[in-house]
Amino acid sequence: MQLNIGDAKIILLCNSLIAVPAMRELLFYQRISAIIVPAKNREVTGVVKEQIAGSSVELLTVSRKDFEQKIKEAIVVHKPAAAIMMTFPYIISKEILSLPPKGFINFHYGKLPEYRGPEPIFTQIIKREKQPALTVHVVREGVDNGPVILQETVSYDENDTYGMLQQKMANAGARQVTLLMKIISFGNILPSTPQDESKAVYHKKPTAADLVINWQTMNSADIKALVNACNPWNKGCGAKINEQIIGITEVEIQDTITETYPPGFIIELNREKGLLASTCDKKIIKINIVYSETGFMSASRLIEMGLKAGDRFS
């Protein structure tokens, strides 16, 4: 028996595959009138076309120049109860936000108000957040600052990569979108709670420098968090050695060491024990998998690139 999520219809604005599970739920219940995607995102556009094939759902591709006009036209034509945003990259004007009866609602893949900003999954891993969350909030002028309608804490393990947490967030989005549709369909107003501004933190998009290990300042837990936060989208985090940069995609923290080694020093590199390096908090970190221009490989194969015990990451 189908779940009754009401008869309200929405338009969906998305820019990432993280929206796909929620999109499928909405398509299954025939609750989408139109889907709006940035034209430059061919991957998402292709997936949307496959998902809506044979249906009456309209696909609109937009650019920074014409997105407001096309969104406005879509609202006029389809008369949605609300517009739902999932990683949509453009800022919507106050005039457009007020057009649907229930307004615009954003799915933010981070806990609010602590993790405002464009890369909340990355930031939550970097900060080693023990209870990352998906937040569904009303869109207001400003960034990620609207009242919260729904929030779901997502289970997280310190070994989870960006890709793993992203999938958990995507599945949470599918669950929360059905609850949201009930609220939109059966309520006259959207029940919501203002964000606590005293807890609000805006995190900027990481720069290239933020994606490279600083062996002098980052402890073993920091390094592991950065490695996980960069996998798979960045092919790991960067590590400099012998005037080369490699990507590190998997590590594990091992014992505390009593010997004195400088941070980033390669203690061992062989096929039996792999690559063991020292950290600034006197731990051994075992590097399991790396990425170079020749592809992904076990770290022990860096021997073939001329690396050896006694070399040092800078």
Secondary structure as the mmCIF struct_conf table of DSSP 4:
data_model
#
loop_
_struct_conf.conf_type_id
_struct_conf.id
_struct_conf.beg_label_comp_id
_struct_conf.beg_label_asym_id
_struct_conf.beg_label_seq_id
_struct_conf.end_label_comp_id
_struct_conf.end_label_asym_id
_struct_conf.end_label_seq_id
BEND BEND1 ASP A 7 ASP A 7
STRN STRN1 ILE A 10 CYS A 14
BEND BEND2 SER A 16 SER A 16
HELX_RH_3T_P HELX_RH_3T_P1 LEU A 17 ALA A 19
HELX_RH_AL_P HELX_RH_AL_P1 VAL A 20 PHE A 28
TURN_TY1_P TURN_TY1_P1 TYR A 29 GLN A 30
STRN STRN2 ILE A 32 PRO A 38
TURN_TY1_P TURN_TY1_P2 ALA A 39 LYS A 40
HELX_RH_AL_P HELX_RH_AL_P2 ARG A 42 ILE A 52
TURN_TY1_P TURN_TY1_P3 ALA A 53 GLY A 54
BEND BEND3 SER A 55 SER A 56
STRN STRN3 GLU A 58 VAL A 62
TURN_TY1_P TURN_TY1_P4 ARG A 64 ASP A 66
HELX_RH_AL_P HELX_RH_AL_P3 PHE A 67 HIS A 78
BEND BEND4 ALA A 81 ALA A 81
STRN STRN4 ALA A 82 MET A 86
BEND BEND5 THR A 87 THR A 87
BEND BEND6 TYR A 90 TYR A 90
HELX_LH_PP_P HELX_LH_PP_P1 ILE A 91 SER A 93
HELX_RH_AL_P HELX_RH_AL_P4 LYS A 94 LEU A 97
TURN_TY1_P TURN_TY1_P5 SER A 98 SER A 98
BEND BEND7 LEU A 99 PRO A 100
TURN_TY1_P TURN_TY1_P6 PRO A 101 LYS A 102
STRN STRN5 PHE A 104 HIS A 108
BEND BEND8 TYR A 109 GLY A 110
TURN_TY1_P TURN_TY1_P7 LEU A 112 TYR A 115
STRN STRN6 ARG A 116 ARG A 116
BEND BEND9 GLY A 117 PRO A 118
HELX_RH_AL_P HELX_RH_AL_P5 PRO A 120 ILE A 126
TURN_TY1_P TURN_TY1_P8 LYS A 127 ARG A 128
BEND BEND10 LYS A 130 GLN A 131
STRN STRN7 ALA A 133 VAL A 138
BEND BEND11 GLU A 141 ASP A 144
BEND BEND12 GLY A 146 GLY A 146
HELX_LH_PP_P HELX_LH_PP_P2 PRO A 147 PRO A 147
STRN STRN8 VAL A 148 THR A 153
TURN_TY1_P TURN_TY1_P9 GLU A 158 ASN A 159
HELX_RH_AL_P HELX_RH_AL_P6 TYR A 162 PHE A 186
BEND BEND13 ASN A 188 ILE A 189
STRN STRN9 THR A 193 THR A 193
HELX_RH_3T_P HELX_RH_3T_P2 GLU A 197 LYS A 199
STRN STRN10 TYR A 202 TYR A 202
HELX_LH_PP_P HELX_LH_PP_P3 LYS A 204 THR A 207
HELX_RH_3T_P HELX_RH_3T_P3 ALA A 208 LEU A 211
STRN STRN11 VAL A 212 VAL A 212
TURN_TY1_P TURN_TY1_P10 TRP A 215 THR A 217
HELX_RH_AL_P HELX_RH_AL_P7 SER A 220 ALA A 229
TURN_TY1_P TURN_TY1_P11 CYS A 230 ASN A 234
BEND BEND14 LYS A 235 GLY A 236
STRN STRN12 CYS A 237 ILE A 241
TURN_TY1_P TURN_TY1_P12 ASN A 242 GLU A 243
STRN STRN13 GLN A 244 THR A 256
BEND BEND15 GLU A 259 GLU A 259
TURN_TY1_P TURN_TY1_P13 PRO A 263 GLY A 264
STRN STRN14 PHE A 265 PHE A 265
STRN STRN15 ILE A 266 ASN A 270
TURN_TY1_P TURN_TY1_P14 ARG A 271 LYS A 273
STRN STRN16 GLY A 274 SER A 278
TURN_TY1_P TURN_TY1_P15 CYS A 280 ASP A 281
BEND BEND16 LYS A 282 LYS A 282
STRN STRN17 LYS A 283 SER A 292
TURN_TY1_P TURN_TY1_P16 GLU A 293 THR A 294
STRN STRN18 GLY A 295 SER A 298
HELX_RH_3T_P HELX_RH_3T_P4 ALA A 299 MET A 305
TURN_TY1_P TURN_TY1_P17 GLY A 306 GLY A 306
TURN_TY1_P TURN_TY1_P18 ALA A 309 GLY A 310
STRN STRN19 ARG A 312 PHE A 313
#
